[in-house]
Amino acid sequence: MSRIPTGVIHADEAYSKRTVLERLGISQKVWDKLLSEGLPYTSVGHTRWVTGKDLIQHLSTHSERKVNNTISLKGD
């Protein structure tokens, strides 16, 4: 029985919404937020797909922004 590697995202692969939710352990609400923040996706049939590269870049950019905002608030 193969096990889905939790937390592992490869830049050179594409992932369905279901796979992203499982691998990252995120909720539908977080998925919707990622899309509303501009995560690029492609619809294939009724399923949304994202590339690992776009997902990694999006998470990196938005986590840096959140950390920088928190640091500036603490510095005030």
WORA-V775371 format. One record per helix or strand of 3 or more residues. SS is the DSSP state (h for helix, s for strand). FROM is the first residue (numbers start at 1). LEN is the number of residues. Records with the same first field share a line. If there is no record, write none. Layout:
SS=FROM-LEN ; FROM-LEN
This chain:
s=14-3 ; 42-3 ; 47-5
h=17-8 ; 28-9 ; 52-24
